[in-house]
Amino acid sequence: MRKFLIAAAALSLAAQNSFDRTIAADAAPGELFFSADGKTITALCRDSHVRTWDVATGKVTVDKAVTAGTTLVSATRAIERADRTTVRVWDLTSDTQLRLINGAPQGRTVMSANGKSLAVASVADRKVRIIDVASGKEKHALADGIGGAAEVVFSPDGELLVSANYDNDVRVWKTSSGELVKKVEELTGAMFAGEFTPDGKQLVMAGLDETVYFWDAKTFQPARSLKGHGETISALAISPDGKMMVTGGFDVVTTRNPVKVALWDLTSGKVVKTMRSPHRVVSLAFSPDGKWIAMTSGEKEIDLWKTGN
């Protein structure tokens, strides 16, 4: 009987682990992005190559070597570090340098959706710098929290910037003036993943305490919180229509343990499907039509699931 139960459990796990599709990679992909038409996926790989795959065939269509410390900020933009204080903004579509920016410290780097602003969170001096891409000039140096930023995210319109720190605080600034409009201090753990809803009306974050938090993006008062993932959450994504969310976990003991991926219906606030990741979830993304979820987890592959839409 014991052998039968073990075998049944193994079959159940195998079923959960079955992806609808897998795209092989020469090196483990990290942060990933679908193209605007959903036909390709681009990711920065562990061997310092930015690669683009055709989703239908799984074939590599672009393979660009980059310097160590490069950050992929969208399907078409990469921030390549020239040295400790200089970065280059690259257009991956045309393979051209758009801007050389001096005075950009090392740290977590994100770009606004409109491509007009960069934010660089530096651990060394505990500041988040907002840089105007067109001029290459620093607009603001914002005092940040202790321990560095676990997550940094722009609002869809680029007017707000959010930094979640290892001191468990979340700070929200206006990008135009640098004004601190909200400091959330009542959290019980660091937030490792965050996004605004596509309509920009809510900020969504999750992390150490296994809870997904929603704040109103005008008042930054709590809107709701969702429990049900059951693990520390390392990544999340929201569908383009704002109706679904996917969260990916990690084991706080070791990133090599299998973890859960949960698909949520945001109308009901309930988990409607769970899947398994072989290791800590690094990145999640919805396709533009919301029909696919793509995931990376430290393996030499990109895993894809159908959402059922």
N, C-alpha and C positions, 0 to 999 in steps of 0.2 A: 504493500500500500504506500509506504514512504517513497519508494522508487517511482511509483506511478504519479504521486503528487509532485515530486521534483520534476519529472518529465513534462507534466502538464503545465507547471509554472514556466519551464523553459520554452515550451511552445507558445505560451501566452506572451512572453517577453519578445520572442522572435516575431510574432505577429505585430506587436506594437512597434518594433524596430523596422518594419518593412516600409521603405519609402516608395512613393509613386515613381520617382525618377532619381537617378544619381548622375552627376557630371563629374568625371574624373579630372584631377588637377596634378600637375607636376610637383607642386609644393602646396602646403596647407594654406588655403585662402582665409583671410581675416574678414574685415569689414566689406560688405558687398552691397551692390546697388543694381536694380533693374534699369534698363534704358527706358526712355519715355514711352516707346512703343511696345515695351515688354518683350522684344525679340532677343535681347542679349542681356547677360549679367556680367558685371565688371567687379573685380575684387583685387585687393592688394595681398600678395602671397608672401609666405614666410621667407622665400629666397630673394626678396626685394625685386620682384617683378609685378607689374600691374598687367593682369590678363583679362581679356574679354572673351566670353564664350557665347556661341550661338545656342539659344535655349532649345531649339528644335532638334539640332544635330549633336549638341554637346561638344562641338569642335571649337578650338581656340581660333579667334579671328584677329586678335591683337595681343602682342606679347612685348611689353616695354620694360627694359631694365631701368631701375631707379636707384637713387642713393639710399643708404640706410637712414631710417628716421623719416621717410616719406609718409604722408598721410593722404589717404583717399577720402575726398570730401563729397563726391558725387560720382555719377556714372561717367561724367565728362571732365571732371576737374581733380587734379592732384596737387598737393602742396609738398614740394621737394625741398629738403633742407640742403642748402649750399654749404653752410658752416654753422657755428653755434648761434649766430645772431642774424643769419640771412636765409630767406626762403624764396623759392621760385614758384609762381602759380602757373601750372601747366594746363593747357587745353588738350585733353587726350584725343579728341576727335581729329584735330588737325596736327597734333604733335608739335605744338608751338608754345613758347614761353609767353605768357600774357603780362606778367609783372615780376620784377625783382624787388623784394621788400627787405630793407635793412632794419635792424633793431627789433627783430622778432625773436624772443627768447625760446628756448626749448620748452616744450610742454604740450598738453592736450590741445589739439587744433581743430576747429570746426569752421565751416563757411555758411553764411546765410543762404537761403534758397535762391534769392535773386542774384547771388554772386558778388554783391557789393561790399560785404564786410567779412573780415576774418576775426575770430576770437582765439587767443592763445592764453591758456591758463598755465602759469609758471609756478612750480613748487618752490623754486629757489627764493623768490621774494614775495610769495603769496599774493600775486596780483593776476587779474585777468585783463589782457590788453585787447581793445577793439581797434582794428586797423582798417582803414578805408582802402579797398583794393585798387580803385582807380588812380589814387594819388600815391599809394604806398605809405601814407602817413598814419601815425598813431593818433586815434581820436581820444581815447580814454585809457587810463590805467586804474583799474578798479580793485579796491582792497577786498581780498578773498579770505577764505577760512583756513584753518589749520589742517595740514596734512595733504593739501592739494585737492584738485577736482577729480571726483570719481566720474562725473558726467557733466558735459557742457552742451547746451542746445539753444538755438535761435527759435523764436516764434516764426510761423510761416511768412509773415510780412516783414520780418527782420527788425521789428521795432522793439523787441524784448530779447534779453539774453539771460539764461538761467545757468547757474553753477551749483552743482550738488557736491558737497565736500565730505571728506572722511571725518570731519568733526560733527557729522550728522545734520548740518544745517544746509538749507537751500536758499540761495540768494537770487533775486530777480532785479535786473536793471533795465532802464530805458537806454537804448543804444544811441539815441540822438543826444541826450544830455549827460548820460552816465549816472543819472539819479537812481539810488537804491529804492525801489518801490515796495519791496517785501523781503523780509528775512523769516523763513520758516524754521523755528527752533525746537518744535515739540516732537520731532521724529525720534524714533528709538534705534535707528541704525542708518548707515550710509545708503544713499540711493545710487545704484550702479547703472540704471537704464532710464531713459526719459525721452518723451516726445510730446509735442503739442498735437491735439487732434487736427485733422486736415483743415477744418474750418477755423482753427485758431482760437476756439472758445474755451478750451480746457487744456491745462498742463497735466500730463500723466507721467508718474514716476514710480519706480519700484526698486527694491534692493534687498538689504540684509534681513529685514523682518518679515519677508515672505508676503508682503501686502502691496497691492497696487493702489496708489493714491491719485485722486483727481482733484484739481483745484480750478476754480473759476479764473479764467485768464484776465479778467478785468479787476476783480477785487482780491483775488488770491485767497479767498475763503475756501475751506474744504467743501467739495461738492459731494464726494462719496469715496468709499474705500472698498476694495474687493479682496476677499481671501478665498483661497481654493487651489492656488498653485502648490503649496505645501513644501516649497524649498526656497532658499535664497534665490532671487531673480537677477540674472546677469544681463539679459537682453529682452527688449520688447519691440513690437511694431504694431501699428494701427493700420487697418485697411484703408484704401483711398476714399471709400464712401463713409468711413467712420463707424461702421456697424460691427466690425470684428476687431479683435486684438489677439496677438499671439505673444506668449511669454516663454522664455527659456531659462532654465535654472543652472545652478552649479552646487556641487557638494563642497561645503566649507572645510572638509577634512582634506580632500584632494580633488583637483580639477579633472583627474583621470577617471573618476567614477561615472557610471551612467546616471543621467538625470532626466527630468520630465520636460516636455514641451506641451503647453496648454493653449488650446484655441478657445477664445471667449466670444460669446454673444454679448455685445455691450448694451443692448436693450434690456435684457434680463439680468445682466451681470453674472451669468453662469458659465462655467466651463462646459463646452459642448463636445469636445474631443481632446484626448490626450495622446501624445506620441512619446517616443523615447529618443534621446540623443545619446550617443556612446560616451560623450564627455561633456564638459562645460560648454554651454552654448556661447559662441563668440559673437555671432551676428544673425539677425533675422530681417527679412524683407518680404513685403507683399508685392506681387506683380501689379502693374497699373490697373488691370481689369479685376483685381482681387481674387482671381481664380487659383493662384499658386502662392505658396509660401516657400521661400528659399532660406536655407540655414547653413552656417559653418560651425564646426565644433572642434577644430584642431586636427582634423583628418585631411588627407589629400583628396578632398571631394566637396562638392556642393550638393546637399540633399534637398529635394523638392517634394512637397505634398500638395495635393489638391484640397482646396477648402470646401468644395461641395457647392460653390456658387454657380 
